[in-house]
Amino acid sequence: MRSRIILAMCLALAWCALATAIGPQTAEAGVRVDRLRERLHLLDGYLEHYANDHFNLYPPAPSVRKGGIRAPVWPTNPWTKQPMKPGTGAGDFTYWVAAGRLRCRLTGHYPGGTIVVRSRVPYSRKMQNDHRTMEGAQLLQRFADEWARRHGGRAPTAAEMAPNGAVGKLRSIAWWPHNPWNHERMHQGTWWGEFTYEVDATTGIYTIKMHKSRGGAYWLRGPFKKTLASAVTTTEGTAHYRTLGSRLSAAISGGAVDQTDGSAALAVAGSPSLTP
């Protein structure tokens, strides 16, 4: 009986000693995980700054490292005390960016788990750029109608309806609308800020379908003579379109408007708004 009591006391003392040794280690591990989480959010802030300076695009994967992107204070690894780097070791991170570079994900690694931080283009920015996309569509509609008036009411073909096509080369057109997502001239496609253009073989009516970032599309049709959707009379429209390009060109060259800002361009040119 006495030997059992002594054995129990020895086991209790051993357990207390073990708990005393493990306790600080567990607490320290928790602190390191918290530090890793904080430093991942710091790194994510640098990614957001990069996107703001690069047309909403997050950085490519190879550049997310110390010295690869602008970062006043690069975060350190809570385990190694060295700068955090791409990898799966404790305190390091892996970075993934979507093909269009409008979404990204940071994954921080620690013994026994991971921490994930996701980022994407905010809804407010999508809404703003969708409005600019719609303004660009209205200008494209005007260009297509100007072409039709010069060609007996015939709508331009898909090949002609391009910045380097016959419509884009009209002498009255000095400015082609830009895609707000990449600041390139709008062209035909199905990505955000691009447009699909078709002409009905039977009616000769064209359709411009602008693709929005928040889902859905913005539709415009013409020519006006066929759809009776003109915002101005034919006589007024002809005079207006003859001066539209020169006004835009003068505004851009004079610094009155940024050539990537479709809204300002329409305002300077004096274009009336259209109701689709």
Backbone as CSV, one residue per row, in Angstrom:
resi,resn,N_x,N_y,N_z,CA_x,CA_y,CA_z,C_x,C_y,C_z
1,MET,0.827,-1.202,0.000,0.000,0.000,0.000,0.865,1.258,0.000
2,ARG,1.897,1.222,0.853,2.793,2.376,0.943,3.516,2.619,-0.372
3,SER,3.898,1.517,-1.034,4.626,1.641,-2.306,3.734,2.261,-3.380
4,ARG,2.439,1.973,-3.347,1.521,2.538,-4.327,1.371,4.052,-4.125
5,ILE,1.333,4.447,-2.853,1.220,5.876,-2.562,2.452,6.619,-3.047
6,ILE,3.623,6.020,-2.788,4.877,6.641,-3.243,4.919,6.738,-4.760
7,LEU,4.447,5.675,-5.440,4.429,5.670,-6.907,3.490,6.749,-7.444
8,ALA,2.332,6.885,-6.817,1.370,7.896,-7.259,1.937,9.289,-7.086
9,MET,2.636,9.536,-5.965,3.227,10.833,-5.728,4.309,11.139,-6.759
10,CYS,5.087,10.127,-7.112,6.147,10.313,-8.124,5.551,10.658,-9.482
11,LEU,4.452,9.972,-9.843,3.806,10.247,-11.127,3.225,11.654,-11.159
12,ALA,2.631,12.074,-10.025,2.064,13.423,-9.954,3.137,14.486,-10.096
13,LEU,4.288,14.260,-9.402,5.386,15.215,-9.520,5.929,15.282,-10.939
14,ALA,6.020,14.113,-11.600,6.524,14.067,-12.979,5.587,14.816,-13.921
15,TRP,4.270,14.640,-13.701,3.298,15.337,-14.551,3.370,16.848,-14.365
16,CYS,3.522,17.274,-13.136,3.643,18.715,-12.877,4.880,19.291,-13.547
17,ALA,5.971,18.543,-13.492,7.205,19.012,-14.125,7.041,19.104,-15.634
18,LEU,6.356,18.098,-16.218,6.138,18.094,-17.660,5.230,19.243,-18.078
19,ALA,4.148,19.467,-17.312,3.224,20.549,-17.632,3.915,21.902,-17.534
20,THR,4.799,22.037,-16.531,5.542,23.295,-16.382,6.446,23.541,-17.569
21,ALA,7.025,22.483,-18.114,7.935,22.619,-19.259,7.175,22.886,-20.551
22,ILE,5.992,22.222,-20.704,5.232,22.358,-21.956,4.477,23.676,-22.004
23,GLY,3.978,24.153,-20.870,3.151,25.356,-20.835,3.750,26.552,-21.546
24,PRO,4.950,26.970,-21.232,5.566,28.129,-21.912,5.738,27.908,-23.404
25,GLN,6.055,26.643,-23.786,6.241,26.361,-25.206,4.930,26.531,-25.965
26,THR,3.815,26.054,-25.378,2.510,26.195,-26.018,2.122,27.659,-26.140
27,ALA,2.361,28.425,-25.089,2.043,29.853,-25.119,2.864,30.578,-26.174
28,GLU,4.143,30.243,-26.264,5.010,30.875,-27.255,4.558,30.531,-28.666
29,ALA,4.135,29.278,-28.873,3.651,28.884,-30.200,2.419,29.694,-30.578
30,GLY,1.512,29.938,-29.613,0.328,30.733,-29.890,0.666,32.169,-30.241
31,VAL,1.653,32.719,-29.561,2.089,34.083,-29.861,2.647,34.164,-31.273
32,ARG,3.415,33.162,-31.665,3.998,33.161,-33.008,2.918,33.068,-34.090
33,VAL,1.889,32.280,-33.835,0.792,32.174,-34.803,0.078,33.517,-34.933
34,ASP,-0.147,34.203,-33.820,-0.780,35.520,-33.859,0.079,36.516,-34.636
35,ARG,1.386,36.443,-34.432,2.287,37.333,-35.175,2.256,37.021,-36.669
36,LEU,2.187,35.748,-36.993,2.107,35.363,-38.399,0.844,35.943,-39.028
37,ARG,-0.271,35.873,-38.332,-1.535,36.416,-38.848,-1.415,37.931,-39.081
38,GLU,-0.844,38.644,-38.127,-0.668,40.089,-38.280,0.211,40.417,-39.477
39,ARG,1.268,39.658,-39.666,2.213,39.959,-40.743,1.667,39.573,-42.111
40,LEU,0.793,38.605,-42.145,0.110,38.293,-43.402,-0.798,39.447,-43.818
41,HIS,-1.496,40.038,-42.862,-2.361,41.173,-43.184,-1.532,42.396,-43.594
42,LEU,-0.353,42.565,-43.021,0.540,43.632,-43.459,0.949,43.403,-44.909
43,LEU,1.310,42.169,-45.230,1.689,41.829,-46.597,0.509,42.013,-47.539
44,ASP,-0.692,41.663,-47.100,-1.882,41.845,-47.927,-2.124,43.333,-48.206
45,GLY,-1.811,44.192,-47.235,-1.936,45.629,-47.462,-1.019,46.111,-48.572
46,TYR,0.178,45.552,-48.653,1.096,45.907,-49.740,0.531,45.455,-51.091
47,LEU,-0.137,44.307,-51.108,-0.754,43.819,-52.340,-1.859,44.777,-52.800
48,GLU,-2.643,45.302,-51.843,-3.704,46.244,-52.185,-3.122,47.551,-52.737
49,HIS,-2.040,48.023,-52.134,-1.381,49.236,-52.645,-0.895,49.016,-54.072
50,TYR,-0.343,47.841,-54.325,0.128,47.528,-55.675,-1.044,47.571,-56.655
51,ALA,-2.172,46.953,-56.288,-3.338,46.914,-57.174,-3.855,48.317,-57.460
52,ASN,-3.863,49.181,-56.445,-4.329,50.551,-56.646,-3.464,51.310,-57.642
53,ASP,-2.196,50.959,-57.714,-1.272,51.646,-58.624,-1.164,50.978,-59.992
54,HIS,-1.817,49.820,-60.175,-1.662,49.054,-61.415,-3.023,48.631,-61.987
55,PHE,-3.942,49.599,-62.110,-5.229,49.359,-62.765,-5.993,48.190,-62.148
56,ASN,-5.970,48.073,-60.821,-6.714,47.056,-60.071,-6.108,45.655,-60.153
57,LEU,-4.950,45.524,-60.753,-4.330,44.205,-60.920,-3.387,43.912,-59.752
58,TYR,-3.532,42.711,-59.165,-2.617,42.285,-58.113,-1.299,41.831,-58.740
59,PRO,-0.215,41.854,-57.984,1.098,41.552,-58.576,1.215,40.097,-59.031
60,PRO,2.033,39.839,-60.038,2.297,38.449,-60.431,3.033,37.714,-59.318
61,ALA,2.872,36.408,-59.282,3.418,35.613,-58.179,4.927,35.787,-57.981
62,PRO,5.747,35.788,-59.028,7.197,35.879,-58.793,7.655,37.159,-58.091
63,SER,6.848,38.212,-58.149,7.295,39.488,-57.576,6.937,39.642,-56.103
64,VAL,6.134,38.730,-55.555,5.731,38.858,-54.150,6.826,38.246,-53.271
65,ARG,7.808,39.055,-52.979,8.964,38.691,-52.157,9.632,39.993,-51.737
66,LYS,10.543,39.924,-50.802,11.237,41.133,-50.367,12.010,41.733,-51.538
67,GLY,11.761,42.999,-51.814,12.405,43.670,-52.932,11.629,43.571,-54.228
68,GLY,10.585,42.726,-54.262,9.818,42.545,-55.490,8.670,43.522,-55.644
69,ILE,8.068,43.936,-54.546,7.010,44.932,-54.568,7.329,46.005,-53.530
70,ARG,6.701,47.155,-53.688,6.961,48.268,-52.774,6.436,47.922,-51.383
71,ALA,7.319,47.950,-50.383,6.960,47.626,-49.007,7.920,48.336,-48.063
72,PRO,7.474,49.364,-47.358,8.368,50.099,-46.448,9.012,49.214,-45.386
73,VAL,8.238,48.283,-44.825,8.764,47.370,-43.805,8.324,45.963,-44.178
74,TRP,9.276,45.147,-44.606,8.919,43.781,-44.987,8.770,42.926,-43.722
75,PRO,7.699,42.129,-43.614,7.471,41.349,-42.390,8.516,40.245,-42.194
76,THR,8.803,39.948,-40.936,9.760,38.897,-40.598,9.038,37.623,-40.171
77,ASN,9.708,36.524,-40.363,9.190,35.214,-39.980,9.256,35.073,-38.458
78,PRO,8.103,34.833,-37.780,8.120,34.737,-36.313,8.951,33.570,-35.780
79,TRP,9.248,32.584,-36.630,10.023,31.430,-36.174,11.516,31.614,-36.440
80,THR,11.854,32.093,-37.622,13.271,32.176,-37.993,13.867,33.563,-37.765
81,LYS,13.005,34.568,-37.567,13.444,35.967,-37.424,14.048,36.526,-38.710
82,GLN,13.882,35.814,-39.810,14.354,36.262,-41.116,13.165,36.795,-41.921
83,PRO,13.416,37.556,-43.001,12.297,38.046,-43.821,11.422,36.892,-44.304
84,MET,10.111,37.080,-44.241,9.198,36.064,-44.751,9.435,35.870,-46.236
85,LYS,9.323,34.631,-46.673,9.597,34.319,-48.079,8.589,33.283,-48.578
86,PRO,8.458,33.169,-49.902,7.566,32.140,-50.441,8.055,30.748,-50.040
87,GLY,7.134,29.929,-49.589,7.478,28.575,-49.182,6.434,28.036,-48.218
88,THR,6.631,26.786,-47.792,5.657,26.137,-46.908,6.226,25.880,-45.521
89,GLY,7.414,26.398,-45.222,7.985,26.234,-43.895,7.257,27.092,-42.869
90,ALA,7.484,26.806,-41.593,6.840,27.573,-40.529,7.175,29.054,-40.656
91,GLY,6.150,29.905,-40.706,6.351,31.343,-40.800,6.502,31.871,-42.212
92,ASP,6.508,31.011,-43.218,6.586,31.451,-44.611,5.187,31.470,-45.223
93,PHE,5.076,31.842,-46.496,3.764,31.992,-47.128,3.783,31.479,-48.555
94,THR,2.618,31.136,-49.052,2.421,30.861,-50.472,1.412,31.884,-50.997
95,TYR,1.626,32.335,-52.236,0.800,33.379,-52.838,0.223,32.861,-54.138
96,TRP,-1.093,33.027,-54.298,-1.782,32.634,-55.532,-2.522,33.843,-56.073
97,VAL,-2.455,34.028,-57.401,-3.186,35.118,-58.035,-3.944,34.536,-59.225
98,ALA,-5.190,34.978,-59.412,-6.026,34.475,-60.498,-5.452,34.884,-61.848
99,ALA,-5.914,34.209,-62.902,-5.384,34.455,-64.243,-5.546,35.915,-64.649
100,GLY,-6.674,36.534,-64.315,-6.883,37.933,-64.669,-6.256,38.900,-63.689
101,ARG,-5.671,38.379,-62.605,-4.986,39.153,-61.556,-5.930,40.117,-60.837
102,LEU,-7.211,39.753,-60.752,-8.178,40.553,-60.023,-8.565,39.901,-58.703
103,ARG,-7.991,38.760,-58.411,-8.179,38.065,-57.131,-6.856,37.448,-56.727
104,CYS,-6.612,37.375,-55.409,-5.387,36.733,-54.944,-5.624,36.110,-53.566
105,ARG,-4.670,35.275,-53.149,-4.781,34.593,-51.865,-3.399,34.402,-51.260
106,LEU,-3.273,34.756,-49.984,-2.057,34.525,-49.212,-2.329,33.404,-48.211
107,THR,-1.416,32.450,-48.110,-1.541,31.363,-47.142,-0.292,31.337,-46.277
108,GLY,-0.449,31.594,-44.989,0.668,31.522,-44.049,0.726,30.145,-43.407
109,HIS,1.942,29.625,-43.227,2.121,28.257,-42.715,2.736,28.283,-41.317
110,TYR,2.215,27.411,-40.467,2.788,27.219,-39.129,2.638,25.745,-38.770
111,PRO,3.384,25.242,-37.795,3.311,23.819,-37.443,1.888,23.403,-37.073
112,GLY,1.320,22.548,-37.897,-0.011,22.034,-37.616,-1.158,22.805,-38.233
113,GLY,-0.902,23.835,-39.039,-2.015,24.567,-39.618,-1.605,25.651,-40.594
114,THR,-2.599,26.367,-41.113,-2.382,27.465,-42.054,-3.347,28.604,-41.741
115,ILE,-2.997,29.789,-42.219,-3.851,30.976,-42.128,-4.026,31.505,-43.548
116,VAL,-5.265,31.757,-43.955,-5.554,32.179,-45.328,-6.141,33.592,-45.318
117,VAL,-5.612,34.460,-46.183,-6.113,35.827,-46.360,-6.423,36.004,-47.850
118,ARG,-7.672,36.351,-48.171,-8.102,36.510,-49.562,-8.382,37.970,-49.874
119,SER,-8.111,38.367,-51.118,-8.381,39.732,-51.562,-8.967,39.699,-52.967
120,ARG,-9.798,40.678,-53.271,-10.380,40.810,-54.609,-10.745,42.268,-54.842
121,VAL,-11.014,42.606,-56.105,-11.410,43.964,-56.436,-12.686,44.301,-55.678
122,PRO,-12.732,45.413,-54.951,-13.925,45.753,-54.168,-15.126,46.058,-55.050
123,TYR,-16.326,45.861,-54.502,-17.560,46.059,-55.253,-17.697,47.503,-55.727
124,SER,-17.289,48.457,-54.887,-17.419,49.867,-55.261,-16.600,50.182,-56.509
125,ARG,-15.426,49.556,-56.637,-14.600,49.795,-57.815,-15.225,49.151,-59.051
126,LYS,-15.845,47.996,-58.875,-16.536,47.361,-59.991,-17.677,48.246,-60.487
127,MET,-18.444,48.791,-59.552,-19.564,49.647,-59.920,-19.071,50.877,-60.687
128,GLN,-17.993,51.491,-60.222,-17.441,52.660,-60.893,-16.996,52.318,-62.308
129,ASN,-16.267,51.231,-62.461,-15.759,50.871,-63.785,-16.871,50.397,-64.715
130,ASP,-17.934,49.795,-64.160,-19.064,49.412,-65.004,-19.735,50.643,-65.592
131,HIS,-19.834,51.712,-64.825,-20.411,52.951,-65.355,-19.538,53.520,-66.473
132,ARG,-18.245,53.461,-66.301,-17.341,53.946,-67.350,-17.438,53.066,-68.592
133,THR,-17.644,51.764,-68.388,-17.835,50.847,-69.513,-19.092,51.214,-70.296
134,MET,-20.177,51.526,-69.601,-21.427,51.898,-70.257,-21.278,53.213,-71.024
135,GLU,-20.510,54.149,-70.464,-20.261,55.402,-71.178,-19.489,55.139,-72.465
136,GLY,-18.521,54.224,-72.388,-17.782,53.861,-73.589,-18.677,53.232,-74.634
137,ALA,-19.650,52.432,-74.188,-20.582,51.797,-75.117,-21.415,52.832,-75.856
138,GLN,-21.841,53.879,-75.148,-22.626,54.931,-75.790,-21.816,55.637,-76.871
139,LEU,-20.545,55.828,-76.611,-19.703,56.467,-77.621,-19.515,55.548,-78.828
140,LEU,-19.346,54.243,-78.584,-19.231,53.289,-79.684,-20.500,53.280,-80.533
141,GLN,-21.647,53.392,-79.880,-22.902,53.444,-80.617,-22.941,54.658,-81.546
142,ARG,-22.460,55.772,-81.066,-22.430,56.977,-81.883,-21.514,56.800,-83.097
143,PHE,-20.379,56.136,-82.873,-19.461,55.901,-83.990,-20.100,54.989,-85.036
144,ALA,-20.787,53.938,-84.584,-21.430,53.011,-85.518,-22.523,53.721,-86.316
145,ASP,-23.274,54.616,-85.653,-24.333,55.342,-86.356,-23.756,56.349,-87.351
146,GLU,-22.655,56.972,-86.993,-22.004,57.895,-87.925,-21.565,57.148,-89.178
147,TRP,-21.021,55.945,-88.991,-20.626,55.124,-90.148,-21.846,54.807,-91.009
148,ALA,-22.949,54.418,-90.369,-24.154,54.059,-91.118,-24.680,55.244,-91.921
149,ARG,-24.646,56.423,-91.360,-25.126,57.605,-92.080,-24.279,57.894,-93.314
150,ARG,-23.017,57.556,-93.245,-22.116,57.801,-94.386,-22.178,56.685,-95.424
151,HIS,-22.856,55.584,-95.100,-22.881,54.432,-95.999,-24.307,53.958,-96.258
152,GLY,-25.185,54.909,-96.466,-26.545,54.579,-96.877,-27.336,53.787,-95.859
153,GLY,-27.033,53.948,-94.562,-27.782,53.237,-93.530,-27.235,51.867,-93.185
154,ARG,-26.149,51.457,-93.867,-25.586,50.135,-93.580,-24.740,50.182,-92.309
155,ALA,-25.025,49.273,-91.406,-24.247,49.198,-90.169,-22.861,48.633,-90.470
156,PRO,-21.838,49.044,-89.735,-20.503,48.474,-89.953,-20.469,47.003,-89.588
157,THR,-19.586,46.268,-90.241,-19.405,44.853,-89.912,-18.584,44.739,-88.629
158,ALA,-18.484,43.520,-88.111,-17.698,43.303,-86.897,-16.240,43.669,-87.123
159,ALA,-15.706,43.362,-88.309,-14.314,43.685,-88.601,-14.104,45.197,-88.688
160,GLU,-15.105,45.905,-89.210,-14.991,47.354,-89.340,-15.148,48.068,-87.993
161,MET,-15.883,47.434,-87.073,-16.159,48.057,-85.774,-15.017,47.772,-84.806
162,ALA,-13.886,48.377,-85.047,-12.687,48.168,-84.236,-11.837,49.433,-84.270
163,PRO,-11.015,49.658,-83.246,-10.197,50.882,-83.233,-9.261,50.977,-84.431
164,ASN,-8.810,49.835,-84.929,-7.944,49.833,-86.113,-8.700,49.461,-87.376
165,GLY,-10.039,49.327,-87.245,-10.866,49.021,-88.397,-11.341,50.280,-89.093
166,ALA,-12.261,50.115,-90.024,-12.729,51.248,-90.818,-13.423,52.298,-89.959
167,VAL,-14.172,51.867,-88.945,-14.869,52.834,-88.094,-13.858,53.637,-87.272
168,GLY,-12.900,52.945,-86.690,-11.891,53.628,-85.890,-11.034,54.588,-86.683
169,LYS,-10.994,54.405,-88.006,-10.166,55.259,-88.851,-10.937,56.417,-89.465
170,LEU,-12.216,56.568,-89.107,-12.966,57.714,-89.604,-12.265,59.008,-89.191
171,ARG,-12.207,59.959,-90.077,-11.491,61.200,-89.798,-12.151,61.988,-88.669
172,SER,-13.452,61.787,-88.471,-14.159,62.520,-87.419,-13.955,61.901,-86.050
173,ILE,-13.311,60.753,-85.984,-13.105,60.058,-84.709,-11.635,60.191,-84.302
174,ALA,-11.374,61.014,-83.304,-10.005,61.221,-82.839,-9.729,60.481,-81.537
175,TRP,-10.743,59.876,-80.948,-10.579,59.235,-79.628,-11.468,58.012,-79.564
176,TRP,-10.896,56.874,-79.232,-11.649,55.616,-79.088,-11.736,55.301,-77.597
177,PRO,-12.920,54.912,-77.090,-13.057,54.682,-75.641,-12.127,53.588,-75.136
178,HIS,-11.717,53.720,-73.877,-10.772,52.797,-73.255,-11.472,51.899,-72.245
179,ASN,-10.964,50.688,-72.134,-11.448,49.739,-71.134,-10.929,50.184,-69.765
180,PRO,-11.808,50.482,-68.794,-11.330,50.982,-67.501,-10.552,49.959,-66.688
181,TRP,-10.608,48.692,-67.085,-9.902,47.661,-66.310,-8.446,47.524,-66.718
182,ASN,-8.104,47.819,-67.951,-6.704,47.700,-68.365,-6.192,48.942,-69.098
183,HIS,-7.082,49.936,-69.300,-6.742,51.219,-69.941,-6.252,51.028,-71.375
184,GLU,-6.620,49.925,-71.983,-6.386,49.730,-73.410,-7.657,50.110,-74.166
185,ARG,-7.534,50.368,-75.461,-8.712,50.707,-76.237,-9.688,49.528,-76.244
186,MET,-10.966,49.853,-76.087,-11.980,48.793,-76.028,-11.962,47.971,-77.312
187,HIS,-11.969,46.669,-77.171,-12.034,45.801,-78.335,-13.042,44.691,-78.089
188,GLN,-13.330,43.942,-79.105,-14.347,42.907,-79.018,-13.827,41.704,-78.229
189,GLY,-14.644,41.242,-77.299,-14.300,40.116,-76.443,-15.386,39.949,-75.405
190,THR,-15.165,39.051,-74.460,-16.190,38.761,-73.450,-15.718,39.056,-72.030
191,TRP,-14.556,39.672,-71.896,-14.045,39.989,-70.558,-14.616,41.319,-70.104
192,TRP,-14.405,41.662,-68.849,-14.911,42.918,-68.296,-14.433,44.106,-69.138
193,GLY,-15.353,44.994,-69.473,-15.005,46.188,-70.228,-14.847,45.967,-71.717
194,GLU,-15.051,44.748,-72.202,-15.005,44.461,-73.632,-16.433,44.379,-74.179
195,PHE,-16.551,44.320,-75.505,-17.890,44.297,-76.088,-18.000,43.235,-77.179
196,THR,-19.221,42.734,-77.318,-19.573,41.823,-78.407,-20.404,42.611,-79.407
197,TYR,-20.075,42.484,-80.683,-20.766,43.257,-81.722,-21.268,42.314,-82.799
198,GLU,-22.561,42.432,-83.142,-23.158,41.583,-84.172,-24.121,42.399,-85.017
199,VAL,-24.275,41.997,-86.269,-25.236,42.627,-87.181,-26.194,41.557,-87.667
200,ASP,-27.494,41.795,-87.492,-28.498,40.837,-87.943,-28.539,40.823,-89.470
201,ALA,-28.362,39.653,-90.055,-28.279,39.540,-91.509,-29.594,39.902,-92.181
202,THR,-30.717,39.758,-91.500,-32.029,40.030,-92.098,-32.420,41.497,-91.973
203,THR,-32.314,42.033,-90.784,-32.772,43.407,-90.534,-31.685,44.452,-90.721
204,GLY,-30.425,44.043,-90.642,-29.327,44.998,-90.726,-29.102,45.773,-89.447
205,ILE,-29.800,45.412,-88.372,-29.649,46.088,-87.085,-28.448,45.518,-86.346
206,TYR,-27.625,46.399,-85.805,-26.470,45.931,-85.039,-26.792,45.915,-83.549
207,THR,-26.041,45.114,-82.821,-26.175,45.031,-81.364,-24.794,45.141,-80.741
208,ILE,-24.651,46.052,-79.790,-23.431,46.179,-78.994,-23.745,45.654,-77.596
209,LYS,-23.000,44.667,-77.167,-23.192,44.070,-75.842,-21.931,44.292,-75.026
210,MET,-22.027,45.177,-74.028,-20.885,45.480,-73.170,-20.916,44.574,-71.944
211,HIS,-19.779,43.989,-71.603,-19.712,43.022,-70.512,-19.282,43.724,-69.217
212,LYS,-20.129,43.581,-68.184,-19.910,44.264,-66.912,-19.256,43.331,-65.890
213,SER,-18.536,43.922,-64.965,-17.811,43.132,-63.965,-18.744,42.548,-62.914
214,ARG,-19.902,43.166,-62.704,-20.818,42.694,-61.666,-21.823,41.688,-62.198
215,GLY,-21.595,41.199,-63.410,-22.501,40.246,-64.030,-23.449,40.948,-64.982
216,GLY,-23.927,40.196,-65.952,-24.849,40.776,-66.912,-24.139,41.598,-67.965
217,ALA,-24.927,42.306,-68.760,-24.381,43.084,-69.866,-25.239,44.323,-70.088
218,TYR,-24.691,45.244,-70.851,-25.359,46.493,-71.218,-25.513,46.475,-72.734
219,TRP,-26.767,46.599,-73.216,-27.066,46.423,-74.626,-27.405,47.757,-75.287
220,LEU,-26.927,47.933,-76.517,-27.285,49.081,-77.345,-27.516,48.571,-78.759
221,ARG,-28.434,49.243,-79.491,-28.747,48.799,-80.851,-28.779,49.997,-81.794
222,GLY,-28.686,49.714,-83.076,-28.742,50.751,-84.091,-28.699,50.113,-85.474
223,PRO,-28.559,50.829,-86.572,-28.486,52.292,-86.605,-29.813,52.944,-86.216
224,PHE,-29.755,54.232,-85.884,-30.931,54.944,-85.405,-32.072,54.936,-86.425
225,LYS,-31.732,55.055,-87.707,-32.775,55.106,-88.725,-33.608,53.825,-88.729
226,LYS,-32.983,52.719,-88.348,-33.692,51.438,-88.362,-34.437,51.192,-87.051
227,THR,-33.881,51.629,-85.934,-34.479,51.332,-84.628,-35.326,52.463,-84.079
228,LEU,-35.261,53.677,-84.728,-35.991,54.854,-84.264,-35.667,55.171,-82.810
229,ALA,-34.391,54.936,-82.428,-33.969,55.167,-81.048,-33.031,56.355,-80.936
230,SER,-33.067,57.256,-81.931,-32.119,58.364,-81.932,-32.402,59.346,-80.809
231,ALA,-31.307,59.789,-80.151,-31.440,60.809,-79.103,-31.496,62.202,-79.698
232,VAL,-31.104,62.335,-80.978,-31.153,63.623,-81.675,-31.673,63.371,-83.082
233,THR,-32.151,64.401,-83.780,-32.631,64.220,-85.139,-31.465,63.933,-86.067
234,THR,-31.773,63.408,-87.238,-30.714,63.055,-88.181,-29.879,64.276,-88.548
235,THR,-30.553,65.422,-88.796,-29.813,66.632,-89.159,-28.921,67.083,-88.022
236,GLU,-29.483,67.109,-86.813,-28.695,67.515,-85.653,-27.572,66.529,-85.409
237,GLY,-27.892,65.232,-85.562,-26.891,64.209,-85.306,-25.717,64.311,-86.252
238,THR,-26.007,64.557,-87.550,-24.927,64.657,-88.521,-23.980,65.794,-88.167
239,ALA,-24.538,66.963,-87.830,-23.692,68.095,-87.452,-22.910,67.796,-86.182
240,HIS,-23.565,67.126,-85.252,-22.901,66.826,-83.979,-21.726,65.876,-84.179
241,TYR,-21.934,64.821,-84.967,-20.867,63.842,-85.148,-19.686,64.391,-85.929
242,ARG,-19.932,65.364,-86.793,-18.828,65.945,-87.549,-17.874,66.717,-86.644
243,THR,-18.402,67.218,-85.508,-17.555,67.993,-84.605,-17.113,67.208,-83.376
244,LEU,-17.680,66.035,-83.157,-17.359,65.261,-81.960,-15.870,64.936,-81.865
245,GLY,-15.303,64.400,-82.959,-13.901,64.010,-82.918,-12.972,65.182,-82.695
246,SER,-13.251,66.331,-83.376,-12.373,67.484,-83.227,-12.439,68.051,-81.817
247,ARG,-13.614,68.045,-81.205,-13.740,68.537,-79.835,-12.966,67.653,-78.859
248,LEU,-13.098,66.356,-79.040,-12.377,65.430,-78.160,-10.874,65.597,-78.317
249,SER,-10.430,65.704,-79.567,-9.001,65.838,-79.818,-8.450,67.107,-79.182
250,ALA,-9.195,68.212,-79.305,-8.741,69.472,-78.724,-8.713,69.406,-77.208
251,ALA,-9.720,68.716,-76.631,-9.775,68.613,-75.170,-8.624,67.790,-74.636
252,ILE,-8.295,66.702,-75.347,-7.206,65.824,-74.897,-5.862,66.523,-75.040
253,SER,-5.623,67.129,-76.215,-4.333,67.782,-76.438,-4.151,68.989,-75.534
254,GLY,-5.256,69.641,-75.166,-5.164,70.804,-74.298,-5.113,70.472,-72.828
255,GLY,-5.199,69.178,-72.513,-5.116,68.746,-71.118,-6.405,68.927,-70.343
256,ALA,-7.527,69.185,-71.050,-8.798,69.398,-70.349,-9.404,68.106,-69.864
257,VAL,-8.997,66.986,-70.441,-9.579,65.697,-70.056,-8.567,64.594,-70.291
258,ASP,-8.584,63.603,-69.430,-7.745,62.416,-69.571,-8.366,61.526,-70.638
259,GLN,-7.584,61.064,-71.597,-8.142,60.282,-72.695,-8.674,58.930,-72.241
260,THR,-8.373,58.501,-71.002,-8.928,57.243,-70.504,-10.244,57.458,-69.766
261,ASP,-10.724,58.691,-69.658,-11.936,58.989,-68.909,-13.083,59.243,-69.875
262,GLY,-13.881,58.222,-70.141,-14.970,58.329,-71.097,-16.026,59.324,-70.668
263,SER,-16.316,59.402,-69.365,-17.349,60.313,-68.875,-16.968,61.764,-69.153
264,ALA,-15.739,62.117,-68.804,-15.288,63.485,-69.028,-15.230,63.805,-70.517
265,ALA,-14.830,62.816,-71.317,-14.737,63.038,-72.756,-16.106,63.359,-73.339
266,LEU,-17.128,62.619,-72.931,-18.471,62.890,-73.426,-18.944,64.274,-72.995
267,ALA,-18.614,64.651,-71.751,-19.055,65.947,-71.245,-18.404,67.075,-72.019
268,VAL,-17.084,66.970,-72.262,-16.371,68.020,-72.997,-16.859,68.115,-74.430
269,ALA,-17.156,66.954,-75.036,-17.605,66.956,-76.422,-19.025,67.472,-76.560
270,GLY,-19.754,67.560,-75.440,-21.126,68.051,-75.505,-22.102,67.010,-75.974
271,SER,-21.797,65.698,-75.763,-22.681,64.637,-76.227,-23.871,64.506,-75.297
272,PRO,-25.090,64.468,-75.823,-26.249,64.225,-74.979,-26.260,62.781,-74.544
273,SER,-26.846,62.500,-73.383,-26.905,61.121,-72.901,-27.917,60.331,-73.709
274,LEU,-27.717,59.015,-73.750,-28.613,58.143,-74.507,-29.368,57.245,-73.547
275,THR,-30.572,56.911,-73.883,-31.338,55.931,-73.133,-31.430,54.685,-73.963
276,PRO,-30.842,53.535,-73.494,-30.826,52.332,-74.344,-32.237,51.777,-74.523
